[in-house]
Amino acid sequence: MARKLYMLNKPFGVLSQHQNEGNRLGWGSLNLPFPADVYSMGRLDADSEGLLMFTNDNRLKTRMLDPQQGHRRTYHVQVEGSPSEEQLTALEQPMTLRIKGKAFVTRGCQVRVIEPNWPDRVPPIRVRKTVPDTWLELSLDEGKNRQVRRMTAAVGLPTLRLIRVAMGPWILNGLEPGAWKELEHRD
């Protein structure tokens, strides 16, 4: 079996699964020419955008998703408000979140304020004239359900837009939403 590896810039509103669910489109609706034995490596919720990896190499998928191996995930996060030093420090520290009804303690992360040049999202984010928004870059080595959104909300900075830009050694680098490319698979 030839091992395959692909990256996709998952558009807003598309699920990380092949099949549609209710009124939400799965990535299969993008008509990607991936072989039938290729599956996504990890997930992004429908409200998130960015790097989604695909492979038919189960060993690679297991290694990348194993919490003990802790590979890096980097996100660009547009938040409502202007973060204080205290809020940025709180994001960097381990925090207790409720995920699926259970307490989960994060490992903390690296965070910095950035000024990326992302095109406007379709549909656009909600904008409030009296409340500024700020872009943050968060890098963490875990990925629980809606973790980044929960972390920013916990420090009083609700997420408006979330884009995964890197996962392990792979970086999104200029792929338009819905665009994909095949990568060289190495062990």
C-alpha positions in Angstrom: 0.0 0.0 0.0 1.3 3.4 -1.0 1.2 5.7 2.1 -0.4 9.0 1.3 -0.3 12.4 3.2 -2.3 15.5 2.3 -3.0 18.9 3.8 -6.2 20.9 3.4 -7.1 24.5 4.3 -10.5 23.6 5.8 -13.0 26.3 5.1 -15.3 27.7 7.8 -18.5 25.7 8.2 -17.1 22.4 6.9 -16.9 19.4 9.2 -13.7 17.4 9.7 -15.6 14.2 8.7 -16.2 12.9 5.1 -20.0 12.7 5.4 -22.5 15.6 5.8 -24.3 15.8 9.1 -27.6 17.6 9.2 -27.2 20.9 7.4 -23.4 20.8 7.9 -21.2 19.8 5.0 -18.4 17.2 5.5 -15.1 17.6 3.7 -16.3 15.0 1.2 -18.5 17.9 -0.2 -15.2 19.6 -1.4 -14.8 16.8 -4.0 -11.2 16.2 -3.0 -9.5 13.5 -5.1 -8.2 11.6 -2.1 -8.1 7.8 -2.1 -11.0 6.1 -0.2 -8.6 4.8 2.5 -7.5 8.3 3.5 -8.9 9.8 6.8 -8.4 13.1 8.7 -5.7 13.2 11.3 -7.4 15.0 14.1 -10.3 17.4 14.0 -11.3 21.0 13.7 -14.9 22.0 14.6 -17.1 23.4 11.8 -16.6 26.9 13.2 -12.8 26.7 12.9 -10.7 27.0 9.8 -7.2 26.0 8.7 -4.9 23.1 8.5 -6.4 19.7 8.4 -4.1 16.7 7.7 -5.1 13.5 6.0 -3.3 10.1 5.7 -3.9 6.4 5.1 -0.9 5.7 7.5 -2.5 4.5 10.7 0.9 4.4 12.5 1.5 8.1 11.7 -2.1 9.1 12.6 -1.7 7.3 16.0 1.6 8.9 16.7 0.4 12.4 15.9 -2.8 12.1 18.0 -1.2 10.3 21.0 -1.4 12.8 24.0 1.8 11.4 25.4 3.8 12.5 22.3 2.4 16.0 22.5 3.0 17.4 19.0 2.7 21.2 18.6 -0.5 22.8 17.2 -0.4 26.5 16.4 -3.5 28.7 16.0 -4.2 32.2 15.0 -7.1 33.3 17.1 -9.1 36.6 16.7 -10.5 37.5 20.1 -12.9 40.1 21.3 -11.1 42.8 23.3 -7.6 43.9 23.9 -5.7 41.4 26.1 -4.0 42.6 29.3 -0.7 41.2 30.4 -2.6 39.3 33.1 -4.9 37.7 30.5 -1.9 36.7 28.3 -0.1 35.2 31.3 -3.2 33.3 32.4 -3.5 31.8 28.9 0.1 30.5 29.2 -0.5 28.8 32.5 -2.2 25.5 33.1 -5.9 26.1 33.6 -8.9 23.9 34.6 -11.6 23.6 31.9 -14.8 21.7 31.8 -14.8 19.5 28.7 -17.7 17.1 28.1 -18.7 17.5 31.8 -15.3 16.6 33.2 -12.6 18.8 34.6 -9.5 18.9 32.4 -6.2 20.7 33.3 -4.4 22.1 30.3 -0.6 22.0 30.0 -0.5 25.7 29.3 0.7 27.2 26.0 2.8 29.9 24.3 0.9 33.0 23.4 1.7 36.3 21.7 -0.2 39.2 20.1 0.2 39.1 16.3 -1.0 41.1 13.2 -1.6 38.5 10.5 -3.0 39.3 7.1 -5.9 36.8 6.8 -8.6 37.5 4.2 -12.0 38.2 5.6 -14.0 35.1 6.4 -17.1 34.1 4.5 -19.5 34.6 6.3 -17.8 37.5 8.1 -17.3 37.5 11.9 -19.6 39.7 14.1 -18.1 43.1 14.6 -19.0 45.5 17.5 -18.0 49.1 16.8 -17.3 49.8 20.5 -15.2 46.6 21.2 -11.8 46.1 19.6 -10.6 42.8 18.5 -7.1 41.3 18.6 -5.2 38.5 17.0 -3.3 36.0 19.1 -1.0 33.2 18.2 -1.4 30.2 20.5 0.9 27.1 20.4 0.0 24.1 22.5 0.7 20.4 22.5 -2.7 19.1 23.2 -6.1 19.4 21.5 -9.2 18.7 23.5 -12.7 19.6 22.2 -12.9 23.3 21.6 -10.0 23.8 23.9 -8.6 27.1 22.5 -12.1 28.6 22.5 -12.6 27.5 26.1 -9.2 28.9 27.1 -9.7 32.3 25.6 -13.3 32.5 27.1 -11.9 31.6 30.5 -9.7 34.7 30.6 -12.4 37.0 29.3 -11.4 37.0 25.6 -14.1 35.3 23.5 -12.9 33.8 20.3 -14.3 35.3 17.1 -12.3 33.4 14.6 -9.9 30.4 14.9 -7.4 29.3 12.2 -5.0 26.3 12.8 -1.8 27.3 10.9 0.5 24.4 11.9 0.3 20.9 13.2 3.6 19.1 14.1 6.0 19.8 11.3 3.3 20.9 8.8 2.5 24.5 8.1 -0.5 25.9 6.2 1.6 28.5 4.3 -0.6 30.2 1.7 -3.2 27.6 0.8 -6.5 29.3 0.1 -9.6 28.0 1.9 -10.7 24.7 0.3 -7.3 24.2 -1.4 -5.2 21.1 -0.7 -1.9 19.6 -1.6 -0.2 16.2 -1.5 2.9 16.0 0.7 5.9 13.7 0.5 5.4 11.0 3.1 8.5 10.2 5.2 8.9 8.1 8.3 
